[in-house]
């Protein structure tokens, strides 16, 4: 199985204390041309300057007296350096947040947009793309007001990559198109580097959606441009992607794919890119497996495992070990090989993107077929079909086709522009001038035709808008629902909480509270392992139905992830919450789930927290912090025997004094009597 790879000293200053002295004149004078030119000259090819000593020296001169956009750009590079080079994510987040506060004080739209983008990139660098995309809403109202093409490119590129990582492909491509439009307003080698970087991610997006031919065409044109203009820094990644696409069955160019992977490895060695070197070994091994050259493949794969372990590359190491397990299956060691493949598939389901998980399931189903395990093969193929349905809906394909067409049109325009710069195409200029003169003569005729067609165009547009609104409503509903249980999903809950915060945390009746109840199915993995994933799906669906019937219409039941459910309860007093907790335990635990010939007992363990939590202001302890406590209460219940819901109604010490203990070690707070625990037990 092949890997399609995707891209991831100055002391920190406390800026917040300096904001009082900020001169609001900076809101008018937004950039310092001399400092901007210095930053351009040291930037290099990454997110921050390669020459870190020069960056440190420059930052000594970047004080709050320089214009806001230049200030945020320079110190933003320091935040990205902390995240990417030093892996100091905590300090990087602190700096990024201080830059956001600084930009707001400066009242600079462009500085705010860049500061938010830096913060999102810091989150993405540590793999927290789910949190990063929540801040896209902060960028959206700012993007259209950005005039600086460098900032416009950076902001849209960061947002697009974060959305791509969480599989919101339509939105990602929309941001990529805006980034591509920004590049039409810039020149020079940095523009070529940014085009190469952007095209690489667009090609990856085509790959995610299985538009392999479009991805290969864009990859080939980007490689050709990079080699023609000697922009080499992404060639290792591009050749690796090219090899992956060539090896797809839909394209079937395996011999050329081997060459591409070898070239990728060569460029990886030249640019000291250990990850691409590891992935290239894996993919060469994968093709050799297809050609039944198992011993040769094993040599490449074992070398890759050794290198991946040394570099702590968990994702790549799982792919390598999966391919080694596949070799065992092909040599007839079915039980051993399939068990190893299943273990890795479960890991990928929990920790990898859905497109990666789908790739693993494809090979696992083939292993079952080789072993003659046809029931397991059918179960795996059903799971794969559900996964692919989520990835490729007809609405998504239609929207992407329209956006991709717009991108390709712009791409062609930029290719023409580069050729004009290189060869001084005077003939084209003359032809355009002649065309312009003809257009002037035809303009009068067009006006007459336009008046005639306006009425028909208006009617057609109205019909199209109605169809588009209907399609958008359906797509929006799909994005807020879990496809298996039909419950609300995590994104729907986050939107609901944003609306609640916008209403300043309303509570309908005096003395009542809202609440969050986080539930986890007990021993769910054993159900999957013992009876199969189809039985597990049946359990999830029946539990979802029971929970929905147990709560009020205005409450919200959410599939929070895996076997976890979250219930958002509105406007209840404490006695009603206690009764609800007891009812939930019994509605789940009193009746087993029946699947085929199997009787499956089910129970849940949970944590319940009120909003506001223990009479603490929600500005001090918001819903996410409260949910963290509910999550820890859930695991307290797991340790104390399962089949129960744990609840903390009040605190015996002020929250401000004990909040660190509450969020770090809840058991300690309970044992010391600071957070008295109420336990509701389920049926025996």
C-alpha positions in Angstrom: 0.0 0.0 0.0 1.4 3.4 -1.1 1.4 6.6 0.9 0.2 9.9 -0.6 2.2 12.3 1.6 0.7 15.7 2.7 2.4 18.7 4.1 3.1 19.7 8.4 17.3 33.2 19.7 15.4 35.9 21.0 13.6 35.7 24.3 9.8 35.9 24.1 8.5 39.4 24.9 5.4 40.1 26.8 3.6 42.2 24.3 0.4 42.7 26.1 1.9 45.0 28.7 3.2 47.2 25.8 -0.1 47.7 24.1 -1.0 50.7 26.4 1.8 52.7 24.8 0.8 51.8 21.2 0.6 54.8 18.9 -2.7 54.7 16.9 -1.0 56.4 14.0 0.1 52.9 13.1 -3.4 52.2 12.0 -2.8 54.5 9.0 0.8 53.6 8.2 0.4 49.8 8.0 3.8 48.6 6.6 7.5 49.6 6.9 8.9 49.1 3.3 12.5 48.7 4.5 11.7 46.0 7.1 9.3 44.3 4.6 12.1 44.1 2.1 14.5 42.6 4.7 11.9 40.0 5.6 11.4 39.1 2.0 15.2 38.7 1.5 15.6 36.3 4.5 12.3 34.3 4.1 13.5 31.4 2.0 11.1 28.6 1.2 9.4 27.8 4.5 6.9 29.3 6.9 9.7 31.3 8.6 13.2 32.5 7.6 15.8 29.8 7.1 18.5 32.0 8.6 17.2 32.1 12.2 20.1 34.2 13.4 19.2 37.0 11.0 15.5 36.7 12.1 16.6 37.1 15.7 18.7 40.1 14.8 15.9 41.7 12.9 13.3 41.2 15.7 15.5 43.3 18.0 14.5 46.2 15.8 10.8 45.3 15.5 9.2 47.2 18.3 5.6 48.3 18.8 6.5 51.6 17.1 6.7 49.9 13.6 3.6 49.7 11.5 1.1 47.0 12.6 1.3 44.7 9.5 5.1 44.6 9.5 5.1 44.0 13.3 2.7 41.1 13.1 4.5 39.6 10.1 7.9 39.6 11.8 6.8 38.3 15.1 4.4 35.9 13.3 7.5 34.3 11.8 8.9 33.9 15.3 5.6 32.1 16.4 5.9 29.8 13.4 9.6 29.2 14.2 8.6 28.1 17.7 5.9 25.7 16.4 7.7 24.2 13.4 11.4 24.3 14.3 11.3 24.1 18.1 8.1 22.2 18.6 7.3 24.6 21.5 3.6 24.8 20.8 2.6 26.3 24.1 4.9 29.3 23.7 3.9 29.7 20.0 0.2 29.8 21.0 0.9 32.5 23.6 2.8 34.6 21.1 0.1 34.2 18.4 -2.7 35.2 20.8 -0.7 38.3 21.9 -0.3 39.2 18.2 -4.1 39.0 17.7 -4.6 41.4 20.7 -2.0 43.7 19.3 -3.6 43.7 15.8 -7.0 44.5 17.3 -5.6 47.4 19.3 -4.0 48.7 16.1 -7.4 48.4 14.3 -5.6 47.0 11.3 -7.7 44.5 9.3 -4.6 43.0 7.5 -2.7 42.6 10.7 -5.7 40.9 12.4 -6.1 38.5 9.4 -2.4 37.6 9.5 -2.4 37.1 13.3 -5.4 34.8 13.1 -3.7 32.8 10.3 -0.5 32.5 12.3 -2.6 31.2 15.3 -4.4 28.6 13.0 -1.0 27.5 11.5 0.4 26.9 15.0 -2.6 24.7 15.8 -2.3 22.8 12.6 1.5 22.3 13.2 0.6 20.3 16.3 -2.1 18.3 14.5 -5.1 20.1 16.0 -6.8 20.9 12.7 -10.3 20.5 14.3 -9.6 23.5 16.5 -7.9 25.4 13.7 -10.9 25.3 11.4 -13.1 26.7 14.1 -11.2 30.0 13.6 -12.0 30.2 9.9 -15.0 32.2 10.9 -12.6 34.9 12.3 -10.9 35.2 8.9 -14.0 35.2 6.7 -15.1 38.8 7.3 -11.5 40.1 7.0 -10.4 38.3 3.7 -12.3 40.6 1.3 -10.7 43.7 2.9 -7.1 42.5 2.5 -5.2 44.6 -0.1 -1.7 43.2 0.5 -1.3 40.1 -1.9 1.3 38.4 0.3 -1.1 38.5 3.3 -4.0 37.5 1.1 -2.1 34.5 -0.1 -0.9 33.4 3.3 -4.3 33.8 5.0 -6.2 31.8 2.3 -3.5 29.2 2.0 -3.5 28.5 5.8 -7.3 28.3 5.9 -7.5 26.0 2.8 -4.9 23.5 4.2 -6.6 23.3 7.6 -10.0 22.7 5.9 -8.5 20.1 3.6 -7.1 18.2 6.6 -10.6 17.9 8.1 -12.0 16.9 4.7 -14.1 20.0 4.1 -12.9 19.9 0.5 -15.3 22.4 -1.1 -14.4 25.2 1.4 -10.7 24.3 1.1 -10.7 24.7 -2.7 -12.5 28.0 -2.4 -9.8 29.4 -0.2 -7.1 27.9 -2.5 -8.7 29.7 -5.4 -8.5 33.0 -3.5 -4.8 32.3 -2.7 -4.2 31.6 -6.4 -5.9 34.9 -7.3 -3.6 36.8 -4.9 -0.5 35.4 -6.7 -1.6 37.1 -10.0 -0.7 40.4 -8.3 2.9 39.4 -7.3 6.2 38.7 -9.2 9.6 37.1 -8.5 10.9 33.8 -7.2 8.7 33.9 -4.1 5.7 33.9 -6.4 6.9 30.8 -8.2 7.6 29.1 -4.8 4.1 29.9 -3.6 2.5 28.7 -6.8 4.4 25.5 -6.5 3.3 25.1 -2.9 -0.3 25.9 -3.7 -0.5 23.7 -6.8 0.9 20.8 -4.7 -2.0 21.1 -2.2 -4.6 21.5 -5.0 -3.2 18.3 -6.6 -3.4 16.6 -3.2 -7.1 17.7 -2.9 -7.8 16.1 -6.3 -6.1 12.9 -5.0 -8.2 12.9 -1.8 -11.4 13.0 -4.0 -10.0 10.4 -6.4 -9.8 12.8 -9.3 -6.5 11.1 -10.1 -6.0 12.3 -13.7 -6.7 15.9 -12.9 -4.2 15.6 -10.0 -1.5 14.0 -12.2 -1.9 16.7 -14.9 -1.5 19.5 -12.4 1.5 17.7 -10.7 3.2 17.3 -14.1 2.8 20.9 -15.1 4.0 22.1 -11.6 7.1 19.9 -11.9 7.8 21.2 -15.4 7.5 24.8 -14.2 9.8 24.1 -11.2 12.5 22.5 -13.3 12.2 25.2 -16.0 12.6 28.1 -13.5 14.9 26.2 -11.1 12.5 26.2 -8.2 13.4 22.9 -6.6 12.4 23.0 -3.0 9.0 21.1 -3.5 10.2 18.7 -6.2 10.7 15.7 -3.8 7.0 16.1 -2.6 5.8 16.6 -6.2 7.6 13.5 -7.6 6.3 11.5 -4.7 2.8 12.6 -5.4 3.3 11.9 -9.1 4.5 8.4 -8.4 1.5 7.7 -6.2 -0.9 9.0 -8.9 0.8 7.0 -11.7 0.5 3.8 -9.6 -3.2 4.1 -9.1 -5.2 1.4 -11.0 -7.2 4.1 -12.8 -3.9 5.4 -14.4 -1.8 2.2 -14.2 1.7 3.5 -15.0 3.6 1.4 -12.5 6.9 1.4 -14.3 6.9 5.2 -14.5 5.8 5.3 -10.9 8.9 3.4 -9.8 11.0 6.0 -11.6 9.1 8.9 -10.0 9.6 7.4 -6.5 13.3 7.0 -7.1 13.6 10.6 -8.3 11.6 11.6 -5.2 14.1 9.8 -3.0 17.0 11.5 -4.8 15.5 15.0 -4.3 14.7 14.0 -0.6 18.4 13.2 0.0 19.5 16.5 -1.7 17.1 18.5 0.4 17.6 16.5 3.7 13.9 15.4 3.8 13.9 12.2 5.8 10.1 11.8 5.5 10.0 11.7 1.8 12.9 9.3 1.7 10.9 6.9 4.0 7.7 7.2 2.1 9.5 6.6 -1.2 10.9 3.3 0.2 7.4 2.3 1.2 5.9 3.0 -2.2 8.7 1.3 -4.1 8.1 -1.7 -1.8 4.3 -1.6 -2.5 4.8 -1.8 -6.3 7.3 -4.6 -5.9 4.6 -6.5 -3.9 2.2 -6.1 -6.8 4.9 -7.7 -9.0 5.3 -10.5 -6.5 9.0 -9.6 -5.9 8.5 -10.1 -2.2 12.1 -10.4 -1.0 13.2 -7.2 -2.7 10.1 -5.4 -1.4 10.8 -6.6 2.1 14.3 -5.1 2.0 12.9 -1.7 1.0 10.2 -1.9 3.6 12.4 -3.0 6.5 14.8 -0.2 5.7 11.9 2.2 5.8 10.7 0.9 9.1 14.1 1.4 10.6 14.3 5.0 9.3 10.7 5.8 10.4 11.4 4.5 13.9 14.5 6.7 14.2 12.5 9.7 13.1 9.4 8.9 15.1 7.2 8.8 12.0 4.2 6.9 13.4 1.9 7.3 10.3 4.5 6.2 7.9 5.7 3.3 10.1 2.1 2.0 10.1 2.0 2.0 6.3 5.3 0.2 6.1 4.2 -2.5 8.7 0.9 -2.9 6.9 2.7 -3.7 3.7 5.0 -6.2 5.5 1.9 -7.9 6.9 0.5 -8.0 3.3 3.6 -9.9 2.2 2.9 -12.5 5.0 -0.6 -12.9 3.6 0.7 -13.4 0.1 3.2 -16.0 1.4 0.3 -17.9 2.9 0.8 -16.8 6.6 -2.9 -15.7 6.7 -3.7 -15.6 10.4 -0.5 -13.7 11.4 -0.6 -11.3 8.5 -4.3 -10.5 8.7 -4.2 -9.9 12.5 -1.4 -7.4 12.0 -3.3 -5.7 9.2 -6.5 -5.5 11.4 -4.5 -3.9 14.2 -3.1 -1.2 11.9 -6.6 -0.6 10.3 -8.1 0.0 13.8 -5.3 2.5 14.5 -5.9 4.3 11.2 -9.6 4.5 11.9 -9.0 6.3 15.2 -6.0 8.4 14.2 -5.8 8.9 10.4 -7.9 10.8 7.9 -10.9 8.9 6.4 -9.3 8.8 2.9 -6.2 7.0 4.5 -8.5 4.6 6.3 -10.4 3.8 3.1 -7.1 2.9 1.4 -6.3 0.5 4.3 -9.7 -1.1 4.1 -9.3 -1.8 0.4 -6.1 -3.8 1.0 -7.6 -5.6 4.0 -10.6 -6.8 2.0 -8.2 -8.2 -0.6 -6.3 -10.0 2.2 -9.5 -11.6 3.4 -10.3 -12.7 -0.2 -6.9 -14.3 -0.6 -7.4 -16.2 2.7 -10.9 -17.4 1.7 -12.5 -15.4 4.5 -15.5 -14.2 2.5 -17.7 -13.1 5.3 -15.0 -10.8 6.7 -14.3 -9.6 3.2 -18.0 -8.6 2.8 -18.1 -6.8 6.2 -15.0 -4.9 5.2 -16.3 -3.9 1.8 -19.6 -2.7 3.4 -17.6 -0.5 5.8 -15.5 0.8 2.8 -18.7 1.6 0.9 -20.0 3.7 3.8 -16.7 5.5 4.0 -16.5 6.3 0.3 -20.1 7.5 0.3 -19.2 10.1 2.9 -16.2 11.2 0.9 -17.9 11.5 -2.5 -21.5 12.8 -2.7 -23.0 14.1 -5.9 -23.4 17.6 -4.5 -19.7 17.8 -3.6 -18.6 16.5 -7.0 -20.7 19.2 -8.8 -19.4 22.0 -6.6 -15.8 20.9 -7.0 -16.1 20.6 -10.7 -17.2 24.2 -10.9 -14.4 25.4 -8.6 -11.8 23.3 -10.3 -12.8 24.8 -13.7 -12.3 28.3 -12.3 -8.9 27.3 -10.9 -7.8 25.8 -14.2 -8.8 29.0 -16.1 -6.7 31.1 -13.7 -3.9 28.6 -14.0 -3.8 29.0 -17.7 -3.8 32.7 -17.4 -0.8 32.6 -15.1 1.1 30.3 -17.5 0.6 32.8 -20.3 1.8 35.6 -18.0 5.0 33.7 -17.2 5.7 33.1 -20.9 5.1 36.8 -21.6 7.7 37.8 -19.0 10.3 35.3 -20.3 9.9 35.7 -24.1 8.5 39.3 -24.4 5.5 38.1 -26.6 5.1 41.3 -28.6 2.9 39.5 -31.2 0.4 38.6 -28.5 0.3 42.2 -27.3 -0.4 43.5 -30.9 -3.1 40.9 -31.4 -4.8 41.9 -28.0 -4.7 45.5 -29.1 -6.5 44.7 -32.4 -9.0 42.6 -30.5 -9.7 45.4 -28.2 -10.5 47.7 -31.1 -12.9 45.2 -32.5 -14.6 44.8 -29.1 -15.2 48.6 -29.0 -17.1 48.4 -32.3 -19.1 45.4 -31.2 -20.0 47.0 -27.8 -22.9 48.9 -29.1 -24.4 45.7 -30.7 -23.9 43.9 -27.4 -25.8 46.6 -25.5 -28.9 46.1 -27.7 -28.7 42.3 -27.3 -28.1 42.6 -23.6 -31.3 44.6 -23.1 -33.3 41.9 -25.0 -31.7 39.0 -23.0 -31.9 40.7 -19.6 -35.4 39.7 -18.9 -34.8 36.0 -19.8 -31.5 36.0 -17.9 -33.3 37.3 -14.8 -35.9 34.6 -14.9 -33.2 31.9 -15.5 -31.2 33.3 -12.6 -34.1 33.1 -10.2 -34.8 29.5 -11.1 -31.1 28.7 -10.7 -30.9 30.4 -7.3 -33.9 28.4 -6.1 -32.2 25.1 -7.2 -28.9 26.2 -5.7 -30.5 27.2 -2.3 -32.2 23.8 -2.2 -28.9 22.0 -2.9 -27.1 24.1 -0.3 -29.7 23.4 2.4 -29.4 19.7 1.8 -25.6 19.9 1.8 -25.7 22.0 5.0 -27.9 19.4 6.7 -25.6 16.6 5.7 -22.5 18.3 7.1 -24.3 18.6 10.5 -25.4 15.0 10.8 -23.6 11.7 11.6 -24.3 9.4 8.6 -24.6 6.3 10.7 -26.9 7.4 13.6 -28.5 10.4 12.0 -27.7 12.3 15.2 -26.2 15.8 15.2 -22.4 15.7 14.9 -19.6 17.5 16.6 -19.7 20.4 14.1 -23.4 20.9 14.8 -22.7 21.1 18.5 -20.0 23.6 18.0 -22.3 25.8 16.0 -25.0 25.5 18.7 -22.6 26.6 21.3 -21.5 29.6 19.2 -25.1 30.7 18.9 -25.6 30.2 22.7 -22.5 32.3 23.4 -23.8 35.0 21.0 -27.0 35.1 23.1 -24.9 35.7 26.2 -25.6 32.2 27.7 -29.4 32.6 28.1 -31.4 30.6 30.7 -35.1 30.5 30.3 -36.3 30.2 33.9 -34.8 31.4 37.2 -33.1 28.6 39.1 -32.7 26.4 36.1 -29.5 25.5 34.3 -28.4 23.9 31.1 -26.3 20.7 31.2 -23.9 18.6 29.2 -24.0 14.8 29.7 -21.2 12.9 28.1 -21.8 9.1 27.7 -19.5 6.3 26.6 -20.6 2.8 25.7 -19.0 0.3 28.0 -16.8 -2.5 26.5 -17.8 -1.4 22.9 -14.5 -2.6 21.5 -15.3 -6.1 22.7 -18.6 -6.1 20.8 -16.7 -5.1 17.6 -14.0 -7.7 18.2 -16.3 -10.5 19.2 -19.3 -10.1 17.0 -18.1 -7.7 14.3 -18.4 -4.1 13.2 -21.9 -4.6 11.8 -23.1 -5.5 15.2 -21.3 -2.5 16.7 -23.1 -0.3 14.1 -26.4 -1.8 15.2 -25.7 -1.0 18.8 -24.8 2.6 18.0 -28.0 3.1 16.0 -30.2 1.6 18.7 -28.5 3.5 21.5 -29.0 6.7 19.4 -32.7 6.0 19.1 -33.1 5.3 22.8 -31.3 8.5 23.8 -33.4 10.6 21.3 -36.6 9.2 22.8 -35.4 9.8 26.4 -34.8 13.6 26.1 -37.0 16.5 25.4 -37.6 17.8 21.9 -35.6 21.0 22.5 -32.6 19.0 23.9 -29.8 18.0 21.5 -28.3 14.5 21.2 -24.9 14.4 19.5 -22.6 11.6 18.3 -19.4 13.0 19.7 -17.1 10.4 18.2 -16.7 6.7 18.1 -18.8 5.2 20.9 -19.3 8.6 22.7 -22.5 10.5 22.8 -23.1 14.0 24.1 -26.5 15.4 25.3 -27.0 19.1 25.6 -29.9 19.6 28.0 -31.7 22.9 28.2 -33.5 24.7 31.0 -33.8 22.0 33.8 -33.6 22.2 37.6 -31.3 19.9 39.6 -34.1 17.4 40.5 -35.0 17.1 36.8 -31.4 16.5 35.8 -31.0 13.8 38.5 -34.1 12.1 37.2 -32.8 12.3 33.6 -29.4 10.8 34.5 -31.2 7.9 36.1 -33.6 7.5 33.2 -30.7 7.5 30.6 -28.9 4.7 32.5 -32.0 2.6 32.6 -33.2 3.3 29.0 -29.8 2.0 27.8 -29.1 -0.8 30.3 -32.5 -2.3 30.9 -32.9 -3.8 27.4 -30.2 -5.6 25.5 -29.6 -5.1 21.7 -30.4 -8.1 19.5 -28.3 -8.6 16.3 -28.9 -11.7 14.2 -28.6 -14.5 16.8 -26.7 -12.4 19.4 -28.1 -10.9 22.6 -25.8 -7.9 23.4 -26.1 -6.4 26.9 -25.3 -2.6 26.8 -24.6 0.0 29.4 -23.0 3.4 29.5 -20.7 5.4 31.8 -20.9 9.1 31.8 -20.1 12.5 33.3 -22.7 15.3 33.8 -21.9 19.0 34.2 -24.2 22.0 34.4 -23.8 25.2 32.4 -22.8 27.3 34.1 -20.6 24.8 36.0 -21.0 25.1 39.8 -22.3 28.7 39.6 -19.0 29.8 37.9 -19.4 32.4 35.2 -19.3 30.9 31.7 -16.8 33.5 30.7 -14.4 32.0 33.3 -15.4 28.3 32.6 -16.9 28.0 29.1 -18.7 25.0 27.7 -15.4 23.4 26.4 -13.8 23.6 29.8 -16.9 22.3 31.4 -16.9 19.4 28.9 -13.3 18.6 29.8 -14.5 18.1 33.4 -17.4 15.9 32.2 -14.9 13.8 30.2 -12.8 13.3 33.3 -15.9 12.4 35.3 -16.7 9.8 32.7 -13.3 8.2 33.2 -13.7 8.4 37.0 -16.9 6.3 36.4 -14.9 3.9 34.3 -12.4 3.4 37.1 -15.2 2.9 39.7 -16.9 0.1 37.8 -18.8 1.5 34.8 -22.6 1.7 34.3 -22.9 5.0 36.1 -23.1 8.7 35.6 -20.9 10.9 37.8 -21.8 14.5 38.6 -20.3 17.5 40.4 -23.0 20.0 41.4 -20.9 22.5 43.4 -17.4 23.3 44.7 -16.4 23.8 48.3 -13.5 26.1 47.3 -13.5 29.0 44.8 -13.0 27.9 41.2 -10.2 30.4 40.7 -8.1 28.7 43.4 -8.6 25.1 42.3 -9.3 25.3 38.5 -5.8 24.0 37.6 -6.3 20.9 39.8 -9.9 20.4 38.4 -8.6 20.3 34.8 -5.4 18.4 35.5 -6.3 15.8 38.2 -10.0 15.7 39.0 -9.5 12.7 41.3 -7.3 14.8 43.6 -10.0 17.5 43.8 -12.6 14.9 44.7 -10.4 13.1 47.3 -9.7 16.5 49.0 -13.4 17.3 49.2 -13.2 20.3 46.9 -15.6 18.8 44.4 -18.2 16.5 46.1 -19.2 13.7 43.8 -22.7 12.5 43.1 -23.1 9.1 41.4 -26.1 7.7 39.6 -26.0 4.0 39.2 -27.4 2.0 36.3 -29.4 -1.2 36.5 -27.6 -4.3 37.8 
